[in-house]
Amino acid sequence: MGMSSLPSSQRGIVQDATGKLQLVDGIPLPKLLAGTVIVRVAAVALNPSDYKMHAAFPMPGAVVGNDFAGTIVAVAEGTTTDLKPGDLVCGAVNSYNREAPEDGAFAEFVRIPVEILCRMTEVDIPIEKAATLGTALATCSLALWATDALNIPSTPDTPSLQVEPIPVLVYGGSSASGTMAIQLLRLSGLDPIATCSPHNFELVRSYGASAVFDYTDTNTSVAIKAHTRGRLKYVLDCISDEQSVRCCYGAIARTGGRYTSLELVPDELLATRRAVQASFVMAFEVLGQEIKLPGGYGKPADPGKRELSIRCFAIYQRLLNEGKLRTHPTQLLEAGLESVLNGLALLKSGTISGKKLIVSL
């Protein structure tokens, strides 16, 4: 199927002039660009960033949403890829790109570069669950292996063979990025440990964490330092608030280490330990493009991150084909784009824990 056989317009969740999210008819389909495909969306996954980022950085007219899964309906001419129309795929787009406000997942069709897609046609994962993968995989590419982030010394392709594996703390292990990071760390020959609520302990252990700690316990950093015998040098903070920073910093070895957050953390918190190299990553840095956002969220272009992401997504494709990656637990909401707005309100209420909300289209 080519672009000529597709409708000229579609429905989608769009930010209006007041910043409110609305379901709108008649928005244009994104145009095919070199190196991209158009996907007919079958399911979307909801993230807190879907309402947080657009509230912080209003973009009237922008289509919202990052995570999706669906079927390729068009491939840009001249694109070097094995992907073809009819393939089931999943991925995540940057819906905060001021230069491409049409790039949002909460719509009937979405455009995405081929390098950051996973082909799911022959993978034994339902398409609704596949929608959870894109942001988590993109985030882990940068957080775990970027040279300015944790820069972990091993990967699932080149796992560590140390008799005593290197410990890595995942703070917020029951989040979607947390459960994915735990799996990838385990497959890299490392020793993932985690924090979460006690009711999610077994969930986090089931993804490969060797030890889990209660994030509400004021002595958790002491307990982690004792468990790791003062050897902890790598920390991924999926929560990234004042409490998490203090706990993570308190658990890191006396000689220092690396700390990566998934939210922007105030400099005064990060400056409490000079021996800790702190960084902040956002999933949509995977394309290596400049991020034109204010308030510390802006990032310069970095082609090296695109190259890293291409290598990582090749690894992820192999792991998915071999059945070695599990998706995050899901909660399926009522079908239809109308349910996205209700789902975001549910997410905002703070009552969802250890599950990813999914809407099928």
C-alpha positions as CSV (number, residue, x, y, z in Angstrom):
1,M,0.0,0.0,0.0
2,G,1.4,3.4,-0.9
3,M,0.5,6.9,0.3
4,S,-1.9,7.4,-2.6
5,S,-4.2,4.8,-1.2
6,L,-4.3,6.3,2.3
7,P,-6.8,8.9,3.5
8,S,-5.7,12.5,3.3
9,S,-6.7,13.2,6.9
10,Q,-7.1,11.3,10.2
11,R,-8.3,11.5,13.8
12,G,-5.9,12.2,16.6
13,I,-5.3,13.7,20.1
14,V,-4.2,17.2,19.6
15,Q,-3.2,20.1,22.0
16,D,-5.5,23.1,21.5
17,A,-4.6,26.8,21.9
18,T,-5.4,26.6,25.6
19,G,-3.1,23.6,26.2
20,K,-6.0,21.2,26.6
21,L,-5.8,17.8,24.8
22,Q,-8.7,17.2,22.4
23,L,-9.8,14.4,20.0
24,V,-9.8,16.1,16.6
25,D,-11.0,15.0,13.2
26,G,-9.5,16.1,9.9
27,I,-5.8,16.5,10.9
28,P,-3.4,15.8,8.0
29,L,-1.4,12.5,7.8
30,P,2.3,13.0,8.2
31,K,4.2,12.9,4.9
32,L,6.8,10.3,4.1
33,L,10.3,11.5,4.6
34,A,13.6,9.8,3.6
35,G,14.3,6.9,5.9
36,T,10.8,6.7,7.4
37,V,7.7,4.6,7.2
38,I,4.0,5.3,7.8
39,V,2.4,2.9,10.3
40,R,-1.3,2.4,10.8
41,V,-1.6,2.4,14.6
42,A,-3.2,-0.6,16.2
43,A,-2.5,0.2,19.9
44,V,-0.9,2.9,22.0
45,A,0.7,2.9,25.4
46,L,0.3,5.8,27.8
47,N,3.2,7.5,29.7
48,P,3.2,10.2,32.3
49,S,5.3,12.3,29.9
50,D,2.3,12.4,27.5
51,Y,0.6,14.9,29.8
52,K,3.6,16.3,31.7
53,M,5.7,17.5,28.8
54,H,2.9,19.1,26.9
55,A,1.8,20.9,30.0
56,A,5.3,22.2,30.6
57,F,6.0,23.0,26.9
58,P,2.6,23.8,25.2
59,M,2.6,23.2,21.4
60,P,-0.9,24.1,20.1
61,G,-1.8,21.9,17.1
62,A,0.7,19.2,18.0
63,V,-0.3,15.5,18.0
64,V,0.4,13.9,21.4
65,G,1.7,10.5,22.3
66,N,4.9,8.5,22.0
67,D,4.4,4.7,22.3
68,F,2.6,2.7,19.6
69,A,2.4,-0.6,17.7
70,G,0.8,-1.2,14.3
71,T,1.2,-2.2,10.7
72,I,3.5,-0.5,8.1
73,V,1.4,0.9,5.2
74,A,4.1,2.8,3.3
75,V,7.9,2.9,3.1
76,A,9.8,6.0,1.8
77,E,11.3,5.4,-1.6
78,G,15.0,4.6,-1.4
79,T,15.0,3.7,2.2
80,T,17.5,1.0,3.1
81,T,15.5,-1.4,5.2
82,D,14.1,-5.0,5.3
83,L,10.8,-3.6,6.6
84,K,7.9,-3.6,4.2
85,P,4.2,-2.9,4.1
86,G,2.3,-5.4,6.1
87,D,4.9,-5.8,8.8
88,L,3.9,-5.5,12.4
89,V,6.1,-3.0,14.2
90,C,6.4,-1.1,17.4
91,G,8.3,2.0,18.4
92,A,8.1,5.5,19.9
93,V,8.1,8.9,18.3
94,N,9.1,12.4,19.6
95,S,5.8,14.2,20.1
96,Y,7.6,17.2,21.5
97,N,9.4,18.1,18.3
98,R,8.4,21.7,17.5
99,E,9.6,21.3,13.9
100,A,7.3,18.3,13.3
101,P,4.2,18.8,15.4
102,E,2.5,16.0,13.4
103,D,4.8,13.4,14.9
104,G,2.5,12.0,17.7
105,A,1.4,8.4,18.3
106,F,-2.1,9.1,19.5
107,A,-3.5,9.1,16.0
108,E,-4.6,6.7,13.3
109,F,-1.3,6.9,11.4
110,V,2.2,7.7,12.6
111,R,5.6,8.4,10.8
112,I,8.8,7.0,12.2
113,P,12.5,6.5,11.1
114,V,13.2,2.8,10.4
115,E,16.2,2.6,12.7
116,I,14.2,2.9,15.9
117,L,11.5,0.3,15.0
118,C,11.2,-3.3,16.1
119,R,9.7,-5.8,13.7
120,M,7.1,-7.8,15.6
121,T,5.6,-9.9,12.8
122,E,7.3,-13.1,14.0
123,V,7.7,-12.2,17.7
124,D,5.4,-14.0,20.1
125,I,4.1,-10.8,21.8
126,P,0.5,-9.5,21.2
127,I,0.4,-6.2,19.4
128,E,-1.2,-4.4,22.3
129,K,1.7,-5.4,24.6
130,A,4.2,-4.5,21.9
131,A,3.1,-0.9,22.3
132,T,4.8,-0.8,25.6
133,L,8.3,-1.3,24.2
134,G,9.3,1.8,22.2
135,T,10.0,4.4,24.9
136,A,11.5,1.8,27.4
137,L,13.9,0.5,24.8
138,A,14.9,4.0,23.6
139,T,15.4,5.1,27.1
140,C,17.6,2.2,28.0
141,S,19.8,2.6,24.9
142,L,20.8,6.1,26.2
143,A,20.7,5.6,29.9
144,L,22.7,2.4,30.1
145,W,25.2,2.8,27.2
146,A,25.6,6.4,26.2
147,T,29.1,7.7,27.1
148,D,27.7,10.7,28.9
149,A,25.3,8.5,30.9
150,L,26.0,5.2,32.7
151,N,28.3,4.0,30.0
152,I,27.9,0.4,31.2
153,P,30.9,-1.7,30.1
154,S,29.0,-4.7,28.8
155,T,25.9,-5.4,26.6
156,P,23.7,-8.4,25.8
157,D,25.9,-9.0,22.8
158,T,29.1,-8.8,24.9
159,P,28.1,-9.8,28.4
160,S,30.4,-9.5,31.4
161,L,31.9,-12.8,32.5
162,Q,33.0,-11.6,35.9
163,V,32.5,-14.3,38.6
164,E,31.0,-11.6,40.9
165,P,28.8,-9.5,38.6
166,I,28.9,-5.7,38.8
167,P,25.9,-4.4,40.8
168,V,23.6,-1.8,39.1
169,L,20.8,-0.1,41.0
170,V,17.5,0.6,39.2
171,Y,15.5,3.0,41.4
172,G,11.9,2.6,40.4
173,G,12.2,-0.9,39.2
174,S,8.5,-1.5,38.8
175,S,8.2,1.2,36.1
176,A,8.2,0.2,32.4
177,S,11.7,1.6,31.9
178,G,12.7,-0.1,35.1
179,T,11.6,-3.6,34.2
180,M,13.2,-3.3,30.8
181,A,16.5,-2.0,32.3
182,I,16.6,-4.9,34.7
183,Q,16.2,-7.4,31.9
184,L,18.9,-5.8,29.8
185,L,21.3,-5.5,32.7
186,R,20.8,-9.2,33.5
187,L,21.4,-10.2,29.9
188,S,24.6,-8.1,29.9
189,G,26.0,-10.2,32.7
190,L,25.5,-7.6,35.5
191,D,23.7,-7.8,38.8
192,P,20.5,-5.6,38.8
193,I,19.1,-4.6,42.1
194,A,16.1,-2.3,42.5
195,T,13.8,-0.2,44.6
196,C,10.0,-0.1,44.4
197,S,6.9,-0.5,46.6
198,P,6.7,-3.7,48.6
199,H,3.6,-4.8,46.7
200,N,5.7,-4.9,43.5
201,F,8.7,-6.8,45.0
202,E,7.8,-10.1,43.3
203,L,7.0,-8.4,40.0
204,V,10.5,-6.8,40.0
205,R,12.2,-10.0,41.0
206,S,10.4,-11.8,38.2
207,Y,12.2,-9.5,35.7
208,G,15.6,-10.4,37.0
209,A,16.4,-8.2,40.0
210,S,18.5,-10.1,42.5
211,A,17.5,-7.9,45.4
212,V,14.7,-5.4,45.9
213,F,14.4,-2.6,48.5
214,D,11.5,-0.6,49.8
215,Y,11.8,2.9,48.5
216,T,9.7,4.3,51.4
217,D,12.2,3.1,54.0
218,T,14.5,5.9,55.1
219,N,17.3,3.4,55.7
220,T,17.2,2.0,52.1
221,S,20.4,3.7,51.0
222,V,22.2,2.2,54.0
223,A,20.8,-1.2,53.2
224,I,21.8,-1.0,49.5
225,K,25.3,0.1,50.5
226,A,25.6,-2.9,52.9
227,H,24.2,-5.3,50.3
228,T,26.6,-4.2,47.6
229,R,29.5,-4.0,50.2
230,G,30.2,-0.4,49.1
231,R,30.8,-1.4,45.4
232,L,27.8,0.4,43.8
233,K,29.0,2.6,40.9
234,Y,26.0,2.6,38.5
235,V,22.5,3.9,39.3
236,L,19.6,4.4,37.0
237,D,16.9,6.6,38.6
238,C,13.5,6.1,36.9
239,I,11.7,8.3,39.5
240,S,14.1,11.3,39.7
241,D,12.7,13.3,42.6
242,E,14.4,14.6,45.7
243,Q,13.8,11.4,47.7
244,S,15.2,9.2,44.9
245,V,18.3,11.4,44.4
246,R,19.2,11.3,48.1
247,C,18.7,7.6,48.3
248,C,20.7,6.9,45.1
249,Y,23.5,9.2,46.1
250,G,23.7,7.7,49.6
251,A,24.0,4.2,48.1
252,I,26.8,4.9,45.7
253,A,30.3,3.9,46.6
254,R,32.5,6.3,48.6
255,T,34.8,6.6,45.7
256,G,31.9,7.7,43.5
257,G,30.2,6.5,40.4
258,R,27.6,7.4,37.7
259,Y,24.0,8.4,38.2
260,T,21.5,8.8,35.4
261,S,18.0,10.3,35.8
262,L,15.0,10.1,33.5
263,E,13.7,13.5,34.7
264,L,15.5,16.8,35.1
265,V,16.9,17.0,38.6
266,P,17.8,20.4,40.2
267,D,21.6,21.1,40.1
268,E,21.7,21.7,43.9
269,L,20.7,18.1,44.5
270,L,23.2,16.7,42.1
271,A,26.0,18.8,43.5
272,T,25.9,17.1,46.9
273,R,28.6,14.6,45.9
274,R,31.4,15.7,43.5
275,A,32.5,12.1,43.0
276,V,29.2,11.2,41.3
277,Q,28.9,11.9,37.6
278,A,25.3,12.8,37.0
279,S,23.4,12.8,33.7
280,F,19.8,13.2,32.5
281,V,18.4,11.4,29.4
282,M,15.2,11.6,27.4
283,A,14.1,8.8,25.1
284,F,13.8,11.0,22.0
285,E,17.5,11.7,22.0
286,V,17.9,8.4,20.2
287,L,17.7,10.2,16.8
288,G,20.7,12.3,17.6
289,Q,18.9,15.5,16.7
290,E,19.0,18.8,18.6
291,I,16.3,19.0,21.2
292,K,14.9,22.5,21.1
293,L,13.2,22.8,24.5
294,P,13.9,25.4,27.2
295,G,14.6,25.1,30.9
296,G,17.4,22.6,30.9
297,Y,15.6,20.1,28.6
298,G,17.4,21.4,25.5
299,K,20.1,19.1,24.1
300,P,22.6,19.7,21.3
301,A,22.7,17.4,18.3
302,D,24.7,14.2,18.9
303,P,25.0,11.9,15.9
304,G,26.8,9.4,18.2
305,K,23.6,8.8,20.0
306,R,21.8,7.9,16.8
307,E,24.6,5.4,15.9
308,L,24.4,4.0,19.5
309,S,20.6,3.6,19.1
310,I,20.9,1.8,15.8
311,R,23.3,-0.7,17.4
312,C,21.0,-1.1,20.4
313,F,17.9,-1.7,18.4
314,A,19.6,-4.4,16.4
315,I,20.4,-6.1,19.7
316,Y,16.8,-5.6,20.9
317,Q,15.5,-7.1,17.6
318,R,17.6,-10.2,18.2
319,L,16.5,-10.5,21.8
320,L,12.8,-10.2,20.8
321,N,13.2,-12.8,18.0
322,E,14.7,-15.2,20.6
323,G,12.0,-14.6,23.1
324,K,14.4,-13.1,25.7
325,L,12.6,-9.9,26.4
326,R,9.3,-9.5,28.3
327,T,6.9,-6.6,28.1
328,H,5.8,-4.6,31.1
329,P,2.5,-5.7,32.7
330,T,-0.5,-4.0,31.0
331,Q,-4.0,-2.9,31.7
332,L,-6.2,-2.7,28.5
333,L,-8.6,0.2,28.5
334,E,-11.7,0.6,26.3
335,A,-10.8,0.7,22.6
336,G,-10.7,3.9,20.6
337,L,-8.9,7.2,20.7
338,E,-11.6,8.5,23.0
339,S,-10.2,6.3,25.8
340,V,-6.8,7.9,25.6
341,L,-8.0,11.1,27.4
342,N,-9.6,9.0,30.2
343,G,-6.5,6.9,30.4
344,L,-4.2,10.0,30.8
345,A,-6.5,11.3,33.6
346,L,-6.2,7.9,35.3
347,L,-2.4,8.1,35.0
348,K,-2.4,11.6,36.4
349,S,-4.4,10.4,39.5
350,G,-1.4,8.4,40.6
351,T,-3.4,5.2,41.2
352,I,-1.6,3.1,38.5
353,S,1.4,1.1,39.8
354,G,3.4,-1.6,38.1
355,K,1.2,-1.6,34.9
356,K,1.2,0.2,31.6
357,L,-2.2,1.5,30.3
358,I,-3.0,0.4,26.7
359,V,-5.6,1.6,24.3
360,S,-6.3,-0.4,21.1
361,L,-7.6,1.5,18.0
